Amino acid sequence: MCGFVGFTAVDFDERANRDVVKDMADRIIHRGPDDEGYFVNDDIAMGFRRLSIIDLEGSRQPMQNADATVTVTFNGEIYNFQELRSELQGMGYTFVTNGDTETIVHGYEAWGTGVFERLRGMFAIAIWDDAKKRLVCARDIFGIKPFYYQHDGERLIYGSEIKAFLAHPKFRKAVNRAMLPQYLCFEYMNDSQTMFEGVHKLLPGHFMVFEQGRLDIECFYRITYKIDESKSLDEWADIVRDTFDESVRAHEIADVEVGSFLSGGIDSSLAAYAMGQHHAEGVKTFSVGYEIGCEDKLAEIAEQSDFEIKLDELADSSSFAAWAGLPNFETRVSAKEFLDIVPTEQYHMDEPLGAPSAIPLYFVSQLARKQVKVVQSGEGADELFGGYWIYHDQYEFSKYLSVPRPLRALAGAVAEKLPPFHGRRFLMRGSGGPEKSYQRTSMNYMWDEIPSVLKGYAGPCKPWEWARPHFEEAAKQNTDIITQTQYVDMVSYMPFDICLKADKMSMAHSIELRVPFLDKKVLDVALQLPTVCRVDDTHSKYALRVAASKLGFQKKVANMPKQPFITPLTVWLQTDLFYDRIKEAFTGEAAHEFFNVDYLMRMLDDHKSASFSTTEGRGKLKMMRIWNIYCFLCWYEVFFGESSKKLAPKTQVA
């Protein structure tokens, strides 16, 4: 919807504050090209960039109450604003706009910080309470919308994107080196910290109050499982279907056209299908694939593989769109386009992110923005309903965890000291509690490898430590290991990777991405589902797939089995185009500052020469490790390097 910036005004006069906050807002004009607004006094400076979606002519921000004691900037959408509006009108509040922002203004007047738990939607909010001389900020329960801040003991700088902070004269940018080991392991930061030293994320479901130099942060929502074993799988599938359909309808609220992203999988297909059922005229859908090239290499892979080589999902999305009667628009990304956009992608991310999937998301957003301002997408279904392979993996791993811990610890300690062998990672993961066994597909490096990668790093590296309190919190709810793992994903991987790239890549093109799976009512259902309705030894997202089957979905969509998926990047990294570009980064000044360059080059050379025809050859493929480090180096060059003017538009980086 929008973006906002602000800071407490302890350094400048009002005129200077206005200039600074406008410069900050200009850095995020892509989040809101339709309008801008500012509120500045001796205490606070607030800036806003608007992407008009609801009440196009009204609802300008910052928005105030009648006596100007409450001033609000808000990024997101509130889907129950009409119900809240009626409730507030019954309490005597008068409304002068038709949008959702005014609901927050009067909701704060009526309920104070209690307003946040009443909101159904995605949001990041900043409220200046002039009567109490305090700033109150909040973020939605899923972390769909970003919120960053820096507090140095005196002033507070905040905003939708970190790049806006660069325009504040008192902001000093520095790399948060302490987060590098975690980034290398997971490709993102599992923490409120960012890769900018001193800059933090407000965690999902939290609000903060800044008053007289003091910053207090509180949680207003916690994920709580209430498993209900009384219903059958069919009954749960019907509930999931109906609840999700209502969520999609709620997410259609807009005064502009709403489209849908569409891959070949079940999640976006369900969203697109539901929208199509609600609109007889059809809903525009948008899909992305690749111009792959490398036909000789693909032939080699196909010859040596016992599974279907599937490098993108355009055929599946096109087939589903035709079956559902939905207009489908598609774009293909070439290897050169993919590689060339990385610095721009990392600029928009603000934080380094090593997920290759962010790039197709960038290009499909670019495609969609030519026709619509809003799209719905399928993010969140895997975390809520049990879609990742790791949940199956926990079935087998839970058996090993029944072995006495001292024996597992001994086996892990021995394995850690031995050269790589089949099963080594399994033994190391099993040497402790569930937090150590937790491993995302994106865990690129094991903890014992970090000293080999990072220059001058002595450790110890324990990237799993952050997960321990989350597993303990989930265990208190009498949940099994699969449910505990889903819980950890919902409070980490989902907000820090999935939601982050969804917001940043869509807003890079001034398009609002809505996620109907990440909805309060849908979550309430997911938190009641028995494990067997989510995951068993052969199914993932079981109830969701049954729901899709009942809607008549093609079997290959509703019951698409888990299968290996080779991205073009694995093959592209063996081409001279990618090798030469990455070699330049791996041997550059930034690489020498942070990494052991010899290690990087051995890894890159091994990947380039690796053969797909042997187990040993496939073992040399290090696509995610290479890409993770390359993305960090591009991010560093964009925000800190001498070549920033070459890597990003001149107006982007100070």
N, C-alpha and C positions, 0 to 999 in steps of 0.2 A: 504493500500500500504506500509506504512512505519511508522517510528516515528523519532522525532528529539528532541534534547535538546540543551541548550546553556546558556550562561551567559556573561554579560559584565565583563571584566577582570580588576577589580580594586584592587584585593587582592594579587595576586600571580604572579610569573614569568611565562614565557611561558611554561617551562617544567612542572611546577606544574599545570598550567591550562589544559595542555593536559591530565595529569593523572586524574584530576577531571572530565573533560568532558567525558573521556572514561568510568569512573566508572558510571557516570550518564547514558550514553547510554547503558551500560551493564544491567541496571535495566529494560530496555524495549526491550530486545533482542527478546521477543516474537512478537513484532510489525514488526521486520525485521531481520529474521535469515539468510538471503542470503548474506548480505554484510554490511560493515560498512565504515564510512569515517569521517574525521575530518578536520576542519580549525581552526587554532589558531594563533593569533598574540597578540600584547600588548593590544588591545582594546576589543577583542571578542573571545570567544571559542564556536565553533559550532560542534555538533556531530550528526551523522545520522545512523540509522539502516534501511536496505532496505529489502523489500519484492518485489522481481522482478516480474513485471507483463507485462510491455511494454518495448521494446528495452532491452532484457534481458542481453546482453553483454555490452551495452553502458549505457549512462545516469546515471553514478555514481554521487553520491552527497557526500558532498556539491559540487555544480556546479558553475563555474565562467564564466564570459565573457572573451574576448580575453586579455584585459589588467588587469584582476584580480581586477577591481574596484567594481564589483558586485558579491556577493557570495550568493547562494540560497540553503536553505533546504526546502523541500516541502513534505507534506503528503497528499495523495489523488489522484484524477484523474481529468484531464481536458478533457472534451469530445469534445470540439471544438478547440483543439490545432492545428489540421491540417489546419483549416481555418485561425486561427491567424498566424500560421507559414507562410502561403502563403502571407498574408498581410504584415508581417514583412519582408519577402524576397523582396517584392516589394518596401519596404522602404530602401533596401540595406543591411539588416542584413544577415549574413552568419551562417548557421547551420551545426554542425558537428556531431549531434546525431539524432536519429529517435524518441525520446520520447517527452513527454509533458513538462518536467522540463525546457528545454532550451527555450521554449516559454515564460515562466515566466521571465527568465533571460533577454532576449531581449525585452520582453514586458515592463519590468520595465525601461530598458534603454530608450525605445521609449516614454512611456506614464506616467512614474513615478507611483504614487499610483493610477492613473486612470486605470491601468491594471486590478485591482481587479474586477471592475464592468464589464469588458469584458469577464471574465472567466465563462464558463458554466461547472459546475462540483462541486465536493466536495473537499475542501482543507483547510489546515492550512499551512501557509507560513511564513518563517522567511528569511529576506533579509538583508545582511550587505552591506551598501553603504559606501565603504571605502573613496570615495572622500569627502563625507559630514560627515563622521564619525558618522553615525546614523544607528540604527537598525529599520527596518520596518517590521511589522508582520500583518497578516490578516487571517480572518476566513470566510468560505463560508456563503452564505445568509441564509442557513437553520440550520447551526450548526451541520452538519453531522460529521465533524472531530473536535476533541477536541484541545483546546489550553489553557494552564494554564500559569500564570506568578505570580511572586512576586517582588514587587518594594519597596525597603526600603528607598528611597531617594538618595541612591548612586548607588547601583548595581541593575541589573535586572536579575532574574533567570527565565527561561521559558522552556516549553517543552510540549510534547504530553501527558504526564502522570505525576501526582504529585509525584508518588513514586520515580521518577528520582531525585527529589529535595533532597531526603534524603541523597544522596551521596555528596551533596555540603556542605563543612565544615561550611559555614556561614548560612546555613538554620536551623532555629529553629522551630521545629514543636510544635504546640499547638492547642487544640480544640477550634473552634470558637463557643462558647456556645450561642452566640446571635442568631445563626441560628437554634438552636434546636427546638424552638416552630414552626417555619415554616416547618422544616423537619417532625415533628410529625403530623402536619395537612395534609401535601401533599405527604409525603414519599420521597420527593426530595427537592432541594433548588431552589426556584424561583428567582434567583438573580445571579449577577456576582460573589458573594461571594461563597466560598466553606466551608466545615466543618473544613478545615485547616485555622487557623487564618492568615490573611495576604495574602493568596493565592486566586487569582481571575481567573475567566474564561473570556477570550476575547469573547464578545457577537457576535452572528451571524451577518454577514453583516457589521462588523466593522474592521477597521485597526488601528494600533497604531504605533507611532513613538517615539523612545527613543533616545534622543540626549542631550549630556552634562548633564546627570543626570535627565533630565526632561522627563516626560512621557505624551504624548498627544494622546487621542483616538477620532476617528471620525467614523461616520456612512457613509458607501458608498452605502447602499441599504435599502429602507424602503418598506414594504408591502403596496401596494396601490390598493384598489378595484376600478374597472371600470366596474360596472354592465351593461350588455348589454341585454335589454329586447326585442330586435328585432327578436330573433331567437326562434324557438319552442324547446320543449324538445327533439324531435327526431333529430333535427339539432345539438343541443348541444351534444347529445350522440355520433353522428358521429364524431364531432370535438374532443371530449374527447378520443374516441377510436383511431383515427388516430394520434393524438398528443402523446398519451401514447405509441403507437406502435413504433413511431419514437424514443421516448426516450429510450425504451428498446433496440432498435437497437444500439443507440449511446452508451449505457451502456455496450454493448457487446465487445467494443474495448479492445483487449488484445492479448498478444502473448502466453497465457496459456489458458487452458480450463475454461469455465465459466459455473457454474451450477445455481440452483435456490432453495431457501427454498420454501416449499409448506405446507400450513396449509389447513384447509377445507374451508376457507373463500374466498371472492371474490378478495381481494387485491393481495395476493401472487399467486392466481390462474391465474389472468390476466397476471402477469409478466411471469410466467412459460409457459402459453399458447403462448404468443407472442414470447418468445424465441424458443419454439418448432416449430412455424411456420417459423422461420427464418433459422432453421437448420434441414435439412432432416434426418440427422443421429440421431436426438433426443437430448434432454438436460437432464442431470441428475438432479433429484429433491430429496430433503431431508426433512424428516418430523420427528417430535418428539411426543411421547405420554408417558403414565405412566403405570407402573405395580402397580396397586392401592392397592389391598388387601382390607381388611375391608368390606368383602362382606355382613356381617350382618348389618353393619351401612348403606351401600348403599341400602339394601333392605328396611330398615326403612325409608330412605329418599324417595325412589321411592313410597312407600305405601302412604306417607303423601303429596306427591307433585302432582300438577295438570299440570306439565310440564315435558318434557322429561329430564331425568338426563343425562347430557352430560359432561363427565369428561376429555375427550381429543378429538382430531379431526382426529385421524389416519384413521378411517373408511372413513371419508369424503375425506381426502387427497389421500388415496389409490384409492377410486372410481374415483376421478377426474383425477388422473394420468392415470388410465386405459382408461378412455374415451378420454383423449387427446393424448394417445400414448406416454407417457413420462415415462422413467425408474424412479422408485421411491424407495428410500432407507430410512428405518425408524429405529429409536431407541426408546426404552422404558426406562424410568427412574424410579427406585424403590424409595420407601420412604426413605430408608437408604442413597442411593446415593444423593437424593435431599437434605437431611439434612447435610450429611457429606461435601458437596461441598460449603456450605454457606461461611465459612471463605475464601476459595480461590476465590469465586465469589466477595466478598467484597474487597479483596485485588486488584483484577483486576479493580474493579469499581473506585478505588481511593476515591470516595465520597460515603458515605453510601446511599444505595438505598433500599427501602422497597418493591419494585415491585417483587412479586413471579415469574413473567414472565421472569425475567432475567435468571433464572436457566435453564428452557428448552431451551432458546436461547444459553446458554453455551454448553449444550449437543448436540444440533443439529449442532452447529459450529464444535464441536469435531468430529462428524460423517462426516460432509462434507469435512473436511480437509484431510481425508484419501484418497480422490479422486480428489479434485479440490482446486485451490488457490483462486478462486473468485466465489461469489454467488450474485445473485440478490434477493431482498426481497421486501415486500409490505409496509414497513413503510411509513407513511405520508399521505396515502389515506384518513384516517378518518379526519384528520385535514383540508386537502385541500377541500375535497368533502362533508364533513358533515356526519360522520359515528357514532358519539358518542350519547349515550342516552341523554346527557345533552342538546343537541340541540333541541330534542323533548321537553324536560322538560321546555325549555325557552318559548315554545309556551304558556304553562299554566301559567308559572311564569310571563310572560309579562302582563297578565291580572291582576294579583295581584299588579304589580307595578303601575297600573293605579290608585290604591287607593291613596289618598293624603298621602304624605310622613310622616307628623306628626302622622297620625293614625297608619301607619305601624311601625313607630319608637316606639310608645307607646305599640303596641301589642308585638313587639320584646323584649322590655325592661321587660314587665311583664313575657313573656315566659322564658326569661333568668333566672329569679329568682325562677321559679317553678321547681319541680322535673320533670324528663323526662316523656313525654306523646306524643301520636301520633299527629304529626303536629308541635311539638315544634321547630324542626330544620327548618321547612318551615317558620315559623313566624320570627325566628331569622335571617334567610337569607334575608327575605324580608324587614328588618327594615331600610335598607339604599339604596344606589344606586346599579347599576348593578354589581359593583365589589364585593359587599357583597353577592349578589345572586349567583355569580359564584361559582360553586362547582364541582370539579372533582369527579369521582367515588372513587378516592384515597384520598379524604379528610377524614382522619380517625378520627380526633378529632375536635369537635367544639371549638371555641376559649375560651369559658368559662370553658372548661374541662382541659386546659393546666396546671393551677396551681395545680390541683389534681394529675397530672402525674409527673411534674418536681419538683425536690427537691429544696425548697427554692425560688421558682419562684413566684413573686408577680404581674407580669404583668405591664401594660395591654398587652394583646395579641391581635393583630389586623392583622392576617395573610392575610387579603384581601387587605391591603393597597397597596401592590406592584402592584395590578392589576388595580388600579384606573387610572393612566396615560395611560395605554394601552387601556382601555375602552374609555377614552376621545379621544385618537388618532384615534381610529376606528370610533367613533361617528362623528368626524370632516368630515369623508368621506361620510356622509349621509347614513349610514348603519343601518340595523335593529339589534335587540338584538341578534338574532341568528348569524348573520355575525360578530358582535362584539365579541361574545363568541368564534367563530372560530379563529378570529384574535388573541385573547388572548392565545388560545391554541397554535397557530403557533409560538408565540414569547416566550412561557414559557414551557408548558408541552412537546411539541415536541422536542425542543433542550435539555432540562434539564432532561428528562426522556427517551423518545422514542429513540432519536438519541444517547444519552449517552450510554445506555445499548447495543444498536445495535453495536456500535463501539467497546466498551470494551469487550463484550462477544465474538465477532468474532475475534478480534485481540489477545485475550488470546490464540487462537489456530493458529495464523499466517494466518488468512484467511481474504480476503478483502470482505466486504459486501457493495454492491452497491444498491442504492434506487432510481429506475427510476421514482417513483411518485414525489420525491423531486428533481425536475429538473426545470430550469428556464422556459422552454417552457410550461411544464405542469402547472406550477404555474400561468403563464400568462393567461391560459385558465380558471383555477379555479377562478381567481380573477374577471373574467367577468360573471361567472354563476349567474343567478338570484337565489334568495333563494329557490324558488319553484322547481328549477332543482337540488337542493342539498337536502333539507329537507322539508317534509310537515308533516301532522299529522299522516301519516301511513308509510312513506318511509324515509330511510336514504340513502345517497350517490345515489340519484335518477338517475342522468344522468349516473353515472358509472354503475349502475345495468342495465339500458336500453342498454348501450353499450355492456355489457356482454351477455345480451339476444340476441342481434343482431349477436353476434359471435357464437351463438348456445349453449351457456353454459346451463348445466342442470339447471332446475328451482330452485332446492334446493341450488345451488351455487349462481346463479344470483339474486334470490329473497329470500335468507335466512332471515327469520324474526328475529328481536331482541328477545332474550329469556334469561331467567336467566341462568347463567353459574356457576356451583358449581365446584371450583377447588378441586383437591384431598387434598390440604393443609387444607381446612376446616375440613375434616375428619381425616387427619393424625395428626392434633394437639390434637385430642382426644385419640391418642394412647400413650402407656407408653414410646415408643421410643422418640417421640417428646416432650412429657410432661416433662420427666426427664431431657432431654438435655436443654430445655428452662428454666426449673426451676433452674437448676444450674447457668445459665446466669442471671436470674432474681433475684437471691439471692447472687450474687457474688459481689466482691469489686467495679467493675465499675458501676453496677446497684445502689449500695448504694451511689455512688458519684453523680450520675445524677438524679436518679428517686426516687419516693416514692415507696419503695419496697412492702409495704402492698397493695398498689393499684395494682401493677403489678401482685402479686400473687392472689388477688381476681379475677382479670380479667382472669388469666390463669385457675384457678380452676373453675370459672363459665363456661368457654368454654368447659373444659373437661367433666363436668357433664351435659352440656346442652343437651336437647332432641330436635330432629327435629320434634316431633309429635305435639307440641303445639306452638302457637304464642309466648307465654311467654318464652318457651324453646329456640326457634329460636332467640329471642331477646338477649339471652346471648352469642350468637356466635360472637366472637370478633377477627376473624382470622386476618384481616388486621392490627388491632391495635397491636396485639401480635407480628405479624411478623415484623412490622415496627420497634418496639423497639428491638426485637431480632437481626435484621440486624444491627442496630446501635451498639449494644453491641459487635457483632462479628467484625464489622469494627474497633471499638475502641481497642479491644484486639489485632487485627492484627497489627495495626500501633502504639499503645501506651502501650499495656498491657504487663505484665510480661510473659504471656503465648504465646507471638508471635511466639516463636520458635516451639511451638507445633501446632499452628494454620496455619502456612505457612512455606514453605521451608526456610531453614536457609539463603539462599542467597537473599531472597525477602525483608526482613525488617531489617533495621539497629538496 
